[in-house]
Amino acid sequence: MMIAKYADRLPLYRQEQVLGRASLATPHSTQASWVDVCGVQLQPRVDALREGVLERNVVYVDLHAGADARE
């Protein structure tokens, strides 16, 4: 669900429709709660990554957005 939401850019209401067609009815409000829980669980990792990056004197980035870039 998280990959579909963020990597595939599929909104929760659309995921609800897809799951409904597969007889896996899951309201997008329930999915939103799951997204919140994932965010809370992932926040310590995000904080650690941010801290590690900010400790560097130089940060290299790849400005190439890739083949899947959407403008």
For each residue, the residues with C-beta under 8 A, 3 or more apart:
1: 4 5 15 31 34 35
2: 5 6 35 38
3: 6 7 8
4: 1 7 8 10 15
5: 1 2 8 9 10 11 12 15 35
6: 2 3 9
7: 3 4
8: 3 4 5
9: 5 6 70
10: 4 5 14 15 18
11: 5 14 15 28
12: 5 15 16 28 31 32 35
13: 16 17 28
14: 10 11 17 18
15: 1 4 5 10 11 12 18 19 26 28 31
16: 12 13 19 20 25 26 27 28 31
17: 13 14 20 21
18: 10 14 15 21 22
19: 15 16 22 24 25 26
20: 16 17 23 24 25 26
21: 17 18
22: 18 19
23: 20
24: 19 20
25: 16 19 20
26: 15 16 19 20 30 31
27: 16 30 31
28: 11 12 13 15 16 31 32
29: 32 33
30: 26 27 33 34
31: 1 12 15 16 26 27 28 34 35
32: 12 28 29 35 36
33: 29 30 36 37
34: 1 30 31 37 38
35: 1 2 5 12 31 32 38 39
36: 32 33 39 40
37: 33 34 40 41
38: 2 34 35 41 42
39: 35 36 42 43
40: 36 37 43
41: 37 38
42: 38 39 45 46
43: 39 40 46 47
44: 47 48
45: 42 48 49
46: 42 43 49 50
47: 43 44 50 51
48: 44 45 51 52
49: 45 46 52 53
50: 46 47 53 54
51: 47 48 54 55
52: 48 49 55 56
53: 49 50 56 59
54: 50 51
55: 51 52
56: 52 53 59
57:
58:
59: 53 56
60:
61:
62:
63:
64:
65: 68 69
66: 69
67:
68: 65
69: 65 66
70: 9
71:
